[in-house]
Amino acid sequence: MKKLAIAAGMVCLLAGIGWVFGGSCAVPVYPEAPVAIINGLDVSASEFEAAMAQERTTVIQFFQSRYGAEYGEGFWQAEFDGTTPLDALKDKALNRIARVKVQQAESLRQGIDTPVSYEQFLTQWEKENERRKKAVLAGEVIYGPVAYGEEDYYRHMLSNLAIALKEKLALGGLSPKPSEIEAYYEANQDAMFKKPDAITILKLFIPYSESSQEEARAAAESARAAAERAGSLEAAADERKLALTEQRFGADSERNDRKTFAEILQAAEGLAVGGISEVVALPDGYAVLECLEREEGGYYPLDEVTEEILYRLLDLKYEQWLVEAAREAAVTVHAEALAKLSADKMS
């Protein structure tokens, strides 16, 4: 963070460089004193501890991987290259909270109604669960869980906040320009906007109902080997008096095909014309495929994907704004309040 908020009895830190905890300039902390203040919003001990809990596993895994540290008694206080896991945990928690607080502070500026303190959040969480409980008892339809867990509702609240704030910021200039949409389309045509090839296959299918699973697999492997020798799935099917079906995949049916014929489509996409697939395991049997035709699908035109690109770019721009806003945020930390927080009591 490039701005420093200096206040008596507080230690001010730079998030962009890394958080440093401790120091000799702190004064006694009163019971109601926040652990930190970010862009004018208090961070309570409860909120900070919740953020520490969310980062706890990541920090443990980092020190185990980087230093071979063993998790157990004394882990959080052990020093590695001049820092401790507890300091690293508080560092990550503070950076996590900074992202939340800059969004909350901006939401207030934009006139969005949202809880900005952890206590307000807890009250809203309890009210929402009570509302859901009453709705269920009254036989009303609710969407989502009957009752949110604290962490789940926190994520739900932040997701809704980000959506609302993104819409507000888009009206204020965050929305992508037409030139940016066109540039994104050109840069990502092959990776994102290429239509699937139109593929026609022959399919030999051996269901479990006519034999055991092992026998069906063996029959499919035998038919595949015969097709490879003959260069044709039809010849192998005729020899064994097995039926063949023709199936076509393309852009018009892609969504349904990927849902209904996922295994078949995946195998077909890997075949050149005349190619014979490996045996494909299906929920009710085994299949062998031969590619009869394959045509280039081309690209979806820009006007068909403009809305998708707009939302993708808006997400990217919002994240860029959020990273910069967190870096520039004014952060003030109560060193003594921070020092009292421990990771030991977290499960």
KOLKEKOL-685906 format. One line per 4 residues: for each residue x, y, z of C-alpha. Coordinates in steps of 0.1 Angstrom, whole numbers, plus 5000, padded with zeros to 4 digits. Layout:
N
X:Y:Z ~ ...
***
This chain:
347
5000:5000:5000 ~ 5014:5034:4990 ~ 4995:5054:5015 ~ 5004:5055:5052
4979:5063:5079 ~ 4997:5075:5109 ~ 4979:5076:5143 ~ 4990:5077:5179
4994:5042:5194 ~ 4991:5025:5160 ~ 5016:5008:5136 ~ 5010:5016:5099
5019:4990:5074 ~ 5025:4986:5036 ~ 5005:4957:5022 ~ 5022:4959:4988
5056:4952:5005 ~ 5045:4929:5032 ~ 5031:4932:5067 ~ 5055:4936:5097
5041:4929:5131 ~ 5052:4941:5165 ~ 5072:4973:5172 ~ 5078:4995:5202
5055:5024:5193 ~ 5022:5008:5204 ~ 5002:5021:5233 ~ 4977:5002:5256
4947:4988:5236 ~ 4913:4993:5250 ~ 4888:4964:5248 ~ 4868:4979:5219
4899:4988:5199 ~ 4899:4972:5165 ~ 4928:4951:5153 ~ 4931:4973:5122
4914:5001:5103 ~ 4914:4998:5065 ~ 4901:5028:5045 ~ 4882:5040:5076
4865:5007:5084 ~ 4873:4988:5116 ~ 4885:4952:5116 ~ 4875:4935:5148
4894:4907:5164 ~ 4866:4883:5155 ~ 4868:4892:5118 ~ 4906:4890:5118
4905:4855:5135 ~ 4880:4844:5109 ~ 4904:4854:5081 ~ 4932:4837:5099
4912:4805:5100 ~ 4906:4807:5062 ~ 4943:4810:5056 ~ 4955:4786:5082
4958:4755:5060 ~ 4976:4774:5032 ~ 5002:4786:5056 ~ 5008:4752:5072
5013:4736:5038 ~ 5037:4764:5027 ~ 5060:4759:5057 ~ 5058:4721:5054
5067:4723:5017 ~ 5093:4751:5018 ~ 5111:4742:5050 ~ 5100:4707:5058
5084:4720:5090 ~ 5064:4696:5112 ~ 5030:4707:5124 ~ 5027:4703:5161
5035:4721:5194 ~ 5055:4752:5188 ~ 5049:4752:5150 ~ 5034:4787:5149
5063:4803:5169 ~ 5092:4785:5151 ~ 5113:4809:5130 ~ 5122:4802:5094
5143:4827:5074 ~ 5135:4854:5099 ~ 5097:4849:5101 ~ 5073:4826:5119
5042:4808:5106 ~ 5021:4829:5129 ~ 5035:4861:5114 ~ 5029:4847:5079
4994:4837:5089 ~ 4986:4872:5101 ~ 5002:4887:5070 ~ 4979:4867:5047
4948:4873:5068 ~ 4955:4911:5067 ~ 4959:4910:5030 ~ 4927:4890:5026
4908:4914:5048 ~ 4922:4944:5029 ~ 4905:4931:4997 ~ 4872:4928:5016
4874:4962:5032 ~ 4882:4982:5001 ~ 4851:4967:4985 ~ 4830:4975:5015
4843:5010:5017 ~ 4837:5016:4980 ~ 4802:5001:4983 ~ 4794:5027:5009
4806:5054:4986 ~ 4785:5040:4958 ~ 4754:5038:4980 ~ 4752:5000:4982
4735:4987:5013 ~ 4758:4961:5028 ~ 4772:4952:5063 ~ 4807:4966:5067
4815:4953:5102 ~ 4818:4917:5112 ~ 4792:4922:5139 ~ 4768:4935:5113
4775:4905:5092 ~ 4768:4881:5121 ~ 4735:4898:5127 ~ 4725:4896:5091
4736:4859:5090 ~ 4714:4851:5120 ~ 4684:4870:5105 ~ 4688:4852:5071
4689:4818:5087 ~ 4659:4826:5108 ~ 4640:4838:5077 ~ 4649:4806:5059
4637:4785:5089 ~ 4604:4802:5090 ~ 4599:4799:5052 ~ 4605:4762:5054
4581:4758:5083 ~ 4555:4777:5063 ~ 4560:4754:5032 ~ 4575:4782:5011
4601:4775:4984 ~ 4637:4787:4993 ~ 4668:4787:4971 ~ 4700:4774:4986
4705:4757:5020 ~ 4679:4757:5047 ~ 4706:4773:5069 ~ 4739:4788:5059
4771:4781:5078 ~ 4790:4812:5089 ~ 4818:4808:5063 ~ 4793:4799:5035
4772:4830:5042 ~ 4803:4852:5044 ~ 4813:4840:5009 ~ 4776:4845:4998
4776:4880:5011 ~ 4809:4890:4995 ~ 4798:4874:4962 ~ 4766:4895:4961
4786:4926:4971 ~ 4811:4921:4943 ~ 4782:4917:4918 ~ 4765:4949:4929
4797:4969:4931 ~ 4809:4956:4897 ~ 4776:4969:4882 ~ 4781:5003:4898
4817:5006:4887 ~ 4808:4996:4852 ~ 4785:5026:4850 ~ 4813:5048:4861
4838:5037:4835 ~ 4849:5002:4843 ~ 4829:4988:4815 ~ 4850:4975:4786
4853:4996:4754 ~ 4843:4981:4720 ~ 4879:4982:4709 ~ 4889:4961:4740
4861:4936:4732 ~ 4874:4932:4696 ~ 4910:4929:4707 ~ 4900:4901:4732
4881:4883:4705 ~ 4910:4884:4681 ~ 4935:4873:4707 ~ 4914:4844:4720
4896:4831:4688 ~ 4913:4797:4687 ~ 4912:4790:4725 ~ 4877:4802:4732
4856:4810:4702 ~ 4863:4781:4678 ~ 4832:4761:4668 ~ 4836:4723:4673
4843:4704:4641 ~ 4813:4686:4626 ~ 4821:4649:4631 ~ 4802:4619:4618
4810:4585:4634 ~ 4801:4549:4632 ~ 4795:4533:4665 ~ 4796:4497:4675
4780:4492:4709 ~ 4780:4461:4731 ~ 4757:4464:4762 ~ 4761:4447:4795
4726:4433:4792 ~ 4737:4407:4766 ~ 4767:4395:4786 ~ 4787:4401:4817
4807:4432:4820 ~ 4840:4413:4815 ~ 4826:4395:4784 ~ 4813:4428:4769
4847:4444:4773 ~ 4864:4414:4757 ~ 4840:4414:4728 ~ 4846:4451:4722
4884:4447:4724 ~ 4881:4418:4698 ~ 4859:4439:4675 ~ 4883:4468:4677
4913:4447:4669 ~ 4895:4432:4639 ~ 4885:4467:4627 ~ 4922:4478:4629
4932:4448:4608 ~ 4905:4453:4582 ~ 4907:4491:4583 ~ 4870:4493:4588
4846:4490:4617 ~ 4819:4479:4593 ~ 4839:4448:4582 ~ 4845:4438:4619
4808:4443:4627 ~ 4797:4422:4597 ~ 4820:4394:4606 ~ 4805:4393:4641
4770:4401:4631 ~ 4770:4432:4653 ~ 4749:4463:4646 ~ 4763:4497:4638
4748:4532:4643 ~ 4758:4564:4627 ~ 4760:4596:4649 ~ 4768:4632:4641
4782:4659:4664 ~ 4784:4696:4656 ~ 4780:4731:4669 ~ 4742:4731:4668
4740:4702:4693 ~ 4772:4708:4712 ~ 4757:4716:4746 ~ 4734:4686:4746
4761:4663:4731 ~ 4786:4672:4759 ~ 4759:4665:4785 ~ 4744:4633:4770
4772:4618:4750 ~ 4803:4631:4769 ~ 4824:4599:4766 ~ 4815:4593:4729
4821:4629:4719 ~ 4855:4630:4737 ~ 4867:4599:4719 ~ 4853:4612:4685
4871:4645:4689 ~ 4904:4626:4690 ~ 4899:4608:4657 ~ 4910:4617:4622
4889:4605:4593 ~ 4892:4567:4591 ~ 4905:4564:4626 ~ 4894:4537:4650
4890:4546:4686 ~ 4901:4527:4717 ~ 4873:4509:4735 ~ 4851:4535:4752
4835:4526:4785 ~ 4799:4538:4789 ~ 4775:4535:4818 ~ 4757:4506:4802
4783:4489:4779 ~ 4813:4494:4757 ~ 4817:4512:4723 ~ 4841:4513:4695
4840:4543:4670 ~ 4852:4550:4635 ~ 4854:4586:4622 ~ 4836:4588:4588
4837:4626:4582 ~ 4852:4656:4598 ~ 4846:4692:4588 ~ 4862:4724:4603
4837:4742:4625 ~ 4850:4777:4620 ~ 4845:4805:4646 ~ 4816:4820:4664
4810:4855:4650 ~ 4819:4884:4673 ~ 4783:4895:4676 ~ 4773:4861:4691
4800:4862:4718 ~ 4801:4900:4726 ~ 4782:4896:4758 ~ 4803:4868:4770
4835:4888:4763 ~ 4821:4919:4780 ~ 4815:4899:4812 ~ 4849:4883:4811
4866:4916:4806 ~ 4845:4932:4833 ~ 4856:4905:4857 ~ 4893:4911:4847
4890:4948:4851 ~ 4872:4945:4884 ~ 4900:4922:4897 ~ 4926:4947:4885
4907:4975:4902 ~ 4906:4954:4934 ~ 4943:4946:4934 ~ 4952:4983:4929
4926:4995:4955 ~ 4940:4970:4981 ~ 4975:4981:4973 ~ 4966:5018:4977
4944:5013:5008 ~ 4952:5032:5040 ~ 4959:5006:5066 ~ 4964:5012:5103
4972:4983:5127 ~ 4970:4982:5165 ~ 5001:4962:5173 ~ 4991:4951:5207
4957:4939:5196 ~ 4973:4920:5167 ~ 4999:4904:5190 ~ 4972:4889:5212
4957:4869:5183 ~ 4968:4833:5183 ~ 4965:4804:5159 ~ 4966:4777:5186
4929:4778:5194 ~ 4919:4772:5158 ~ 4909:4737:5148
***
